[in-house]
Amino acid sequence: SSFFNLEFYRLIQVEISFKLKGIALQTIHARELPDCYAFQNTITFNNRAHSGKIKVYFDSDTDIQECKNWHIFNPVLQKNTQYILVFDGFVILSCLASLILCTRSIVLAWRLQKRFVNFFLEKYKRRVCYADRLEFLNGWYVLVIISDVMTIIGSILKMEIKAKNLTSYDVCSILLGTSTLFVWVGVIRYLGYFQTYNVLILTMQASLPKVLRFCCCAGMIYLGYTFCGWIVLGPYHEK
């Protein structure tokens, strides 16, 4: 009891560390192997400022461990896990093939661009402007390459998480979610083969620079509004 009889004006900092263990019981109802979690928690009471209000910080690190003394055997579950891993491997191979083909197309286009620049310089004694050089670069292929790289990395992380080797859920979800977005954006290029949709796509391409310039100008107003709220409301709220 004498430990908690602290004089407030002498208090500088107190750290409380403790461990918690838990089992994901909802996975049992889903006929999956249960996961055992080990939480290393630290609560910090910081009074170094002596401002009359103690700041409280909470930090938690999670580690997935294999549950001990569990006797669960489900051959159907093991087959489903194997099927998912096989599917992930197929996705990685498909994205890798797409990545190689798109990279090859960009390299060939870059070589053709060099030949075109040299031909134009030798034939007409003129240099090709930078905008004309960019015509050889297919932006859709660049989008596919970025999407394939993110999908491959995200699928590898997903397989490691499934094997209980990693806990990078946030990084995996960001990579797979963003790559899915890029994939659906890339589907737009196939609509260009239809005359009606091609007009819309050309309109979007022509208006994209102006839209970006508008976003830059409007973003200044939003940034000013954000900083104003941060400065005005910051002293009254911890966040």
C-alpha positions in Angstrom: 0.0 0.0 0.0 2.9 2.3 0.6 3.8 2.1 -3.1 0.6 3.9 -4.1 1.0 6.7 -1.6 2.6 9.0 -4.1 2.9 12.7 -3.8 1.6 14.2 -6.9 4.0 17.1 -7.2 6.9 14.6 -7.0 5.5 12.2 -9.6 7.4 12.2 -12.9 6.7 9.0 -14.7 5.1 5.6 -13.9 5.2 2.6 -16.2 3.1 -0.5 -15.7 3.9 -3.6 -17.8 1.9 -6.8 -17.8 1.2 -9.7 -20.1 -2.1 -11.1 -21.3 -2.9 -14.4 -23.0 -6.0 -15.0 -25.1 -7.5 -17.6 -27.4 -9.6 -16.7 -30.5 -12.6 -18.8 -29.6 -14.6 -17.5 -32.7 -12.3 -19.5 -34.9 -13.4 -22.7 -33.2 -17.0 -22.1 -34.3 -15.8 -21.5 -37.8 -14.1 -24.9 -37.8 -10.6 -23.4 -37.8 -7.6 -24.0 -35.6 -7.7 -21.6 -32.7 -5.0 -19.0 -32.4 -3.3 -18.2 -29.1 -2.3 -14.6 -28.6 0.2 -13.2 -26.2 -0.1 -9.4 -25.5 2.7 -7.4 -24.0 1.1 -4.3 -22.7 2.7 -1.2 -21.2 0.8 1.7 -19.7 2.8 4.9 -19.1 1.7 7.8 -16.9 3.8 10.8 -17.9 3.9 13.9 -15.7 7.2 15.4 -16.8 5.5 18.6 -17.9 3.8 19.1 -14.4 0.9 20.8 -16.2 -1.8 19.5 -13.9 -2.8 16.7 -16.3 -1.0 13.4 -16.5 -0.6 12.1 -20.0 -1.5 8.4 -20.3 0.1 6.2 -23.1 -0.8 2.7 -23.9 1.4 0.4 -26.0 0.6 -3.2 -26.9 2.6 -5.7 -28.9 0.9 -8.9 -30.1 2.4 -12.2 -30.9 0.7 -15.3 -32.3 1.7 -18.5 -30.7 0.7 -22.1 -31.2 -1.9 -23.2 -28.7 -0.6 -25.9 -26.3 -2.5 -28.8 -24.9 -5.0 -28.6 -27.8 -6.0 -31.8 -29.5 -7.9 -30.8 -32.6 -7.8 -32.8 -35.8 -9.8 -31.9 -38.9 -8.7 -33.3 -42.2 -11.3 -31.1 -44.1 -9.7 -28.0 -42.5 -6.2 -29.1 -43.5 -7.4 -29.6 -47.1 -9.1 -26.2 -47.2 -5.9 -24.6 -46.0 -3.9 -26.4 -48.6 -6.4 -25.4 -51.3 -6.0 -21.7 -50.2 -2.2 -21.9 -50.3 -2.4 -23.5 -53.8 -4.7 -20.7 -54.9 -2.3 -18.1 -53.5 0.6 -19.7 -55.3 -1.4 -19.7 -58.5 -2.1 -15.9 -58.0 1.6 -15.3 -57.4 2.6 -17.2 -60.6 -0.1 -15.4 -62.7 1.0 -12.0 -61.4 4.6 -12.8 -61.9 3.9 -13.8 -65.6 2.0 -10.6 -66.1 4.8 -8.6 -64.5 7.4 -10.1 -66.8 5.3 -9.5 -69.9 4.4 -5.9 -69.1 8.0 -5.2 -68.2 9.1 -6.7 -71.5 6.6 -4.5 -73.3 7.9 -1.3 -71.6 11.5 -2.3 -72.4 10.6 -2.8 -76.1 8.7 0.5 -76.2 11.7 2.2 -74.7 14.0 0.8 -77.3 11.6 1.8 -80.1 11.5 5.3 -78.6 15.3 5.5 -78.8 15.2 4.4 -82.4 12.6 7.0 -83.2 14.6 9.8 -81.6 17.7 8.8 -83.5 15.8 8.5 -86.8 14.2 11.9 -86.3 17.5 13.4 -85.4 19.3 11.9 -88.4 16.5 12.4 -90.9 15.1 15.8 -90.0 17.9 17.2 -87.7 15.3 17.9 -85.0 15.0 16.7 -81.4 11.9 15.0 -80.2 10.1 16.8 -77.4 9.6 15.1 -74.0 5.8 14.9 -74.5 6.2 13.0 -77.7 8.6 10.6 -76.0 6.0 9.8 -73.4 3.7 8.6 -76.1 5.8 5.4 -76.2 5.2 4.8 -72.5 1.9 2.9 -71.9 0.5 4.1 -68.5 -1.7 1.0 -68.3 1.3 -1.3 -68.3 2.9 0.8 -65.5 -0.4 0.5 -63.5 -0.4 -3.3 -64.1 3.2 -3.6 -63.0 2.5 -1.8 -59.7 -0.6 -3.8 -59.1 1.3 -7.1 -59.8 4.1 -6.2 -57.4 1.7 -5.3 -54.6 -0.3 -8.4 -55.2 2.8 -10.7 -55.1 4.0 -9.1 -51.9 0.5 -9.1 -50.3 -0.1 -12.8 -51.3 3.3 -13.8 -49.8 2.4 -12.0 -46.5 -1.0 -13.6 -46.6 0.6 -17.1 -46.9 2.9 -16.3 -44.0 0.0 -15.0 -41.9 -1.9 -18.2 -42.7 1.1 -20.2 -41.6 1.2 -18.3 -38.3 4.7 -16.8 -39.1 3.7 -13.2 -39.3 1.1 -10.8 -37.9 1.4 -8.0 -40.4 -2.4 -7.8 -41.1 -2.4 -4.0 -41.8 0.4 -4.2 -44.4 -1.1 -7.2 -46.1 -4.6 -5.6 -46.3 -3.2 -2.3 -47.6 -1.2 -4.1 -50.3 -4.0 -6.4 -51.4 -6.7 -3.7 -51.2 -4.7 -1.2 -53.2 -3.7 -3.8 -55.8 -7.4 -4.7 -56.2 -8.2 -1.1 -56.7 -5.5 -0.8 -59.4 -6.8 -4.0 -61.1 -10.3 -2.6 -61.4 -9.0 0.7 -62.7 -7.0 -1.3 -65.3 -10.2 -2.9 -66.5 -11.2 0.5 -67.9 -8.7 0.2 -70.7 -10.7 -2.7 -72.2 -13.7 -0.5 -72.4 -11.8 1.6 -74.9 -12.5 -1.0 -77.5 -16.1 0.2 -77.6 -16.7 3.5 -79.4 -19.1 4.9 -76.8 -16.9 4.2 -73.8 -13.8 5.2 -75.7 -15.1 8.8 -76.0 -15.5 8.9 -72.2 -12.0 7.5 -71.6 -10.5 10.1 -73.9 -12.4 12.8 -72.1 -11.0 11.6 -68.8 -7.5 11.5 -70.1 -7.8 15.0 -71.5 -9.2 16.5 -68.4 -6.9 14.7 -65.9 -4.2 17.4 -65.8 -6.8 20.2 -65.2 -8.5 18.0 -62.5 -5.1 17.5 -60.8 -4.4 21.3 -60.9 -7.8 21.9 -59.3 -7.1 19.4 -56.6 -3.8 21.1 -55.8 -5.5 24.5 -55.4 -8.4 23.1 -53.4 -6.0 21.1 -51.3 -4.4 24.3 -50.0 -7.7 25.4 -48.6 -8.2 22.0 -47.0 -4.7 22.1 -45.5 -5.3 25.6 -44.1 -8.6 24.4 -42.6 -6.9 21.4 -41.1 -4.0 23.4 -39.5 -6.5 26.0 -38.2 -8.5 23.3 -36.5 -5.3 21.7 -35.2 -4.1 25.0 -33.7 -7.5 26.1 -32.3 -8.8 22.8 -31.0 -5.4 21.1 -30.3 -5.0 22.4 -26.7 -8.4 21.1 -25.7 -8.2 17.5 -27.1 -5.4 14.9 -26.9 -5.8 13.9 -30.5 
